[in-house]
Amino acid sequence: MRGPSPFRRVLYVSYDGMLEPLGESQVVAYLERLADRAAITLLSFEKPADLADAARVAAMRQRLDRAGITWIARAYTKRPPVLSTAWDIIVGCLAARRWARAASAQHPAPGTEHHAPGTRHPAPGIVHARGYVPALIALHVKRASGARFLFDMRGFWIDEKVEAGHWPAGGLLFRVGKWCERRFFAEADAIVSLTAAGVREFPKLGRVREGVPIVVIPTCADLDRFQPAASASDEDARRRRQLGIDGAVVFGCVGTLSNWYLREETLSYLAWLSTRFERMKALIVTREDHDRLRADAARAGLPADRLVLARAPFEEMPALMRLMDAGVFFIRVCFSKRASAATKLAEFLGCGVPVIINDGIGDSGDTVRADGVGVVLPDTSRAAFAASEGAVRSLLADGGVAARCRATAVREFSLTEGAVRYAQLYDTLWAHA
């Protein structure tokens, strides 16, 4: 494979660690697909406990080296609040400036190797900021070196802080954060949003310069891993027997049922389903406390013999998701969630599994309704539960739904297609450097 041009350089900044599942699936997997298009340096902030695992660090470094990606791993600091983040930003700015100086010195743009004193040194490339904290680092490097600033916003972070109850609305942190947010919008050379619904809210957040490209790239999944089973297998049959779901109608949940996910409402809906479907089982695959989850499910009215709890490493998740007849997840509706895209939507659909979700979260409801790949509840009231029964029964009886789910995933949520959109955006930025 032909290597990337030495003049096409990208510094990718992530405040999430590559040694965490999110960083591995939502950063590394993308960058591996982009490494033949650019000379990529990855700056990430890793949890100290992860950095202490020498074997995992070595394995990740070897993986990134194989892809031709230079990895700068810095330790994430957690305490004291605010000051620790400020320290990480300073550390990140220093590392990013070193990258910019080295890039400009080692590979100046053609024809500019000997530029006149006092003229601006050629821009070192693109700084791709994944989120708001990395955007502070990227903005600093843009101002210091002329690098192009790609603001990959990943949602409305300031509003999330307020709506999650971490920051008071109108408080000092909120005001400072909103001031920074306006700077990001004003100075970004390109913006990526997870949802079209989020883009429609941009005028409330800041002013984007005319001509700046805005691209929607939702949270994607590796569809080579999350795919339907080719045919019924002995292994699937063994899993069903082991879990006690053989012959059952399986409604499933995966991952967390906390934070933005509506735990009580989800369990209440599963309990309601158990009264409407005689052979129903609720399969929940999560690393959360199972004893607490059983107690919460019992309070919600879900019989113990209908609840199946399991834990699984990331690599086994597709096989467990394929055992489900429908995936269920409800997310708290608020302003910041208009810019959110749940990874599990892409993963369920990739496996050919339809979903039952609530409306008002990013573009999810529109996509599910338009493509007929699930049921969208207007809210999580008892009335909405009851009104969904006919649609759920029709969904389970629809022999073509699995193929539609897969087609939607390939069109909308393919990791490969997401990487292509990023590559096209990089090309646009280089063309106008």
N, C-alpha and C positions, 0 to 999 in steps of 0.2 A: 504494500500500500504506500502510495506517495505521501510523505510527511507534510505537515502544515507549513505554509509560508512563514519564514522567520519574521515577516513584517506584520503578521496577523496574530496579535498577542491579546490574551484575555486574562485578567485577574478576577477570579470568581471568589466572592467573599460571603461566607455563611456563618451565622452565629450558632447554628446547629452543628453538632459534631458528626463527623463521618463514621465514628465508631458506634453511633446510635442507629437504630433501624430507620428512622426518618431520613437521616443524612445519607445512609447507604442507598435507600430506595428513591429518594427525591432529589439527590444531588449527584452522587457518584454514578448512578445509572444513566443520567443525562450526559454528564461530562464524558463518559466513555464513548458515547455516540458522537460527541462533538470534537474529540481530540484529534481527528484527522483533518479538521477544518481550521484549527487554531492552535497556537502554542499556549497551552492553558496552565496557569498557576492557580492552585486552590488554597485559599486562606480560610481555615476553620478554627473554631473554638471548641476544644474537647473537654469533657468532664474529667477532673483529676483521676477519678476511679478508673475511667476507661484508659487514660494514658498510662496508668500503673500496670495495665495488662500488656506486658511486652509482646506476647505472642500475637494478640489481636492488632496491636499497632504495627508490628512487622508485616502481618498478613495484609493489612490495608495499604501500607506503603508499597508493598510488592505489587498489589493489584493496580494501584495508581501508576506505579513505574511502568508496568507492562503497557498501560494505555498511553504512556508518554506525558503524564500529568505530574507537574511538580507540586508537592504538598508541603505547605507551611502550617504546621499544627501548633496552636497556642492554647494554653490552659484557660479554661473558662473559670471566672471567679464569681462566686455567688453572694458573698457577704463582705462588707455591709451593703444592704440594698442601695441602689442608685449609684453610690460611689464605686461599687465593684464593676458596674456596667461602664461607668465613665473610664475606669482604669482599662478595661478591655478595649474600649474605643481608642484610647491613646496607644496601647500596644498594637492594635490593628493598623492605626494610621502610620506608625513607624515602619511596620513590616510592608505596608502597601507603598510607602514612599521609596523604600529600598528597592522594591520590585520596579517601580516606575523609573528610577535612576538607572538601574541595571539594564532594563529593557531599552531605554533610549541610548545608552552608551554602547551596548553590545550590538544592537541592530538598528541603527538609524535608518529612517526611510530613504529609499534610493534617491540619489542626487542631493542629499542634505548632509552628507558626512562632514562637510566643512562649511558650516553656515557662519555668516558674519557675526562678529561680537555684538551682543545686545539684541540679536534676533531670538525669537522664541524657539526653543528646542522642539523637534518634532514630537507629536503626541505619542506616548508609549503604547497606546492601544485602548482596549475597552476595560472598564471596571464594572463587573456585573454584580450588583448588590442584591442579595436575596433577603429582602426585608428591610426594616427601618433602621436597626442598629448598624448593619452593614452599609446602609445608605449614607450614614454620617461619615463612615470611612471613605466611601467612594466619592462623596462630595468634596472632602478634603483633598483627595488625590487629584480630582478633576481641576480644582482651583490651583493646586500646586504645580501640576505637570501638563495640564491640557488633555488628559485622558478623557475618552468618551464615557459618559455615565449612563448605565442601563439600570433603571429603577424597577426591579422585579418585586413588586410590593407585597405579594402573598397575603393580601387582606388589609383591612383598615385597623392597623395595630393600635393606634392611639385610642380609637373608639372601643376596641376590644378590651383595653385595660380598664376603661371606665365601666363598660357594661358587665365586665367580670367582677367588678367591685374592688379592683386592685388600686385604682386611682380615683380620687374624688372629682366629679365633673366641675370644671372651672377652677380647679386647684392649680398650684404652681407647675407640677409635672405635666398636667394636661395642657396648660398654656404654652409651656416650653415645647412640648411634643408637637402641638399644632403649628407653632412657628416653624419648627424643623420640617414638618410635613409640607408646608407651603413652599419652603426652599427646595425640597425634593422635586415637587411638581414644576417649579419655575425653572430649575436648572437641569433636569433630566434631559438626556439626548434621545431616550426611548423609554417607554413604560410598558410593563407587562402586568396584566390583571388576570386573576383566575377566572373572572366571570364578566359577561357582558352587562349583567345587572350592576356590578361594581363600577364599570366604566360610566354608566349613566349617572352615577352619584359624584363623579369627579368634580363638577362645578361647586359642590359643597365643600370640597377639601382644599382646592387650590387651582391656580391658573396654569394651564399647560401652554407652552409656546407654540405658535402656529407652525405646522409642518412636522412637529415631533411625532414619530410613529407610536401608535398605541395598539398593542397586540394582545388578544385574549388567548391564553394558554392554560387550560384547566389543569388541576392535579391529575396526572396520568398514572398508568400502571404498566408494568412489564407484561404485556399480553402473551408473551411466549411462556410465561409461568402461570398467569391467571387465564386459563382457557378451559373450555368444556372438556369433559372426558371423551376420548375417542369412542369408547364403548364401555358397557358395564364390565367391571373387572372383579376378580376375586378379592383384591385388596379393598375395594370399595365395600363389597359385601361384608368383609371381615370388620371393617370400621363400623358399619351399621350395627352389626351384631354386638360388637364390643361396647358401643355407646347405648345400645338398647333402643334404637330408632328404626329397626327393620320393620317395614310395612307402615310406617307412620307418615303423616303429613308434617314436614319439618319447617318451622319458621325459625330463622336463625339470626343471631347477633354476633358480631365479631369486634374485638378490640375493646376500647374503653366504653363504659356506660356512665362516665362522670364528666365533670367540667361542662362543656357546651352541650353534651348529649343529655337528653331528658330521661334520666334513669327511671324515675317513678312512673312517668307516662308510658315509657316503653314497656315496663313490666306490667302495667295495668292493661296495655293493649294485648300483650301476650296472654294475660289472664282472661281477657274477654274472648280471644280466639279459642282458648281451651274450652269455653262453653259452647262454641259454635261448631267446632270440628272434633268429632268423636275420637279420631285417631291422631290428634295433634300432639306434637312434641316441640318444646322450645329448646333449641340447642344454642347455648351461649359459650363462645370460645373467647376467653379473656384471661389476662394475668391478674386481674383484680381479685380481692379477697372473696373466695368462694363462700365461706361461712356467712359473711355479711350479705352477700348477694342472695343466698338462700333465704335469709331472714327477710330481706327486702321483698323478694318475690312472694313469700308467704303473706306478708302484709298487703301486697297488691292483689292477693286472691288467686295466685297461680298455684295449683296443687303441686305438691312435691314430686308426685309420680309423672308429672308432665315436664318437669325441668331437668335438662341435661347440661351439666357444666363440664367444660374441658379446658385444658391449657395446651398450647402448641407453639413450637418455634415458628418463625416467619416462613421458613421453607415448606412447612406442612400446611399452611393456611389454605392454599388453593384446593387441596384435596378435601379438606373439611368443608369449605364453602360449597363445593360441588354436591355435598350431601343434602344441602338445603333446598327446599322448594321455593322459598322466598326469603330475602333478607329484609330485616326490619331495623330502621334507625330513625329516631326523631331528634332534632336539634333545636335549641332555643332560638326563637325568632327575635331578632333585634337588628338595628341598623348595620352593625359591623358584619353580620352574617350575609348581607347582600353580596359581599365580596369573597365569600368562602365557597370552596369546593371540596367535598369530603372524598378522601382517597378511597374509602370503602365502596363508594358508588361505582367507581371505575373497576374495582376488583370484582365486585359482585357481577356486574354486567359482563366483564371479561370472561367469567366462568359460566356465562349463560344463565345466571340466576336473576330473576326479576326482583324488584324491591318494593317495599311499602314504606313511604316516607311522608313527612309533613311538608307543607308548602312554605314558601317564603325564604328559602335558603339558596342564595345565588341563582344559578340557572337550572338547578337540579329539577325542580318541579316542571318547568317548561320542557326540558329534555325528556323526562319520563313520560309526560302526557303526550308529547308530539310523536314519540316513537313507539308508544304502546308497550313499554318495558316495565310496567309496574302500576301501583296505585298511589295516588297523591291525596292525602287527607288535608282538608282545608285548615284543620287545627287538631288538637289532641283532646277534644271533649268527648264525653260518652256518646253524644249524639253523632259525632263524626265517626266514632268507632262503629256504631250500629249501621250508619249509612254506607260504610265501606264493604259490608258483607257480600253484596252481590258482585261488586267489582273484584273482590279477592277470589271468590269462587270461579268467576269467569277466567281470571288470570291463571289459576291452577289447572283449569281444564283446557287452556289454550296450547295446542301442540306446537305452535310456531313461535312461542314467546322466547325460547332459548336462543333460536337463531337470530331473532330481532335484537335480543340483548347483546349478543356477540357483535352483530353488525354495528350497533350504536357504539359499543366500546372501541371497535377498530376505527370508526370514523371520528369519534370525539375524544377518546381518552388513551390513545396509543402512545406509549413512551417514545416509540420511534418517530411518530408524527410530531410529537411535542418537540423532540430534538431537531427535527427539520425546520420547525417554525423558529426556534432559537437561532439556528444556523442562518436562516434567511434574514433575521433581524441583525445578526452580526454583520452579514454582508452589506446591509443597508447602512449601518454605522460606519463601516470601513470605507464605503463608497463616498461618504460625505465627510470623512475626517479631514 
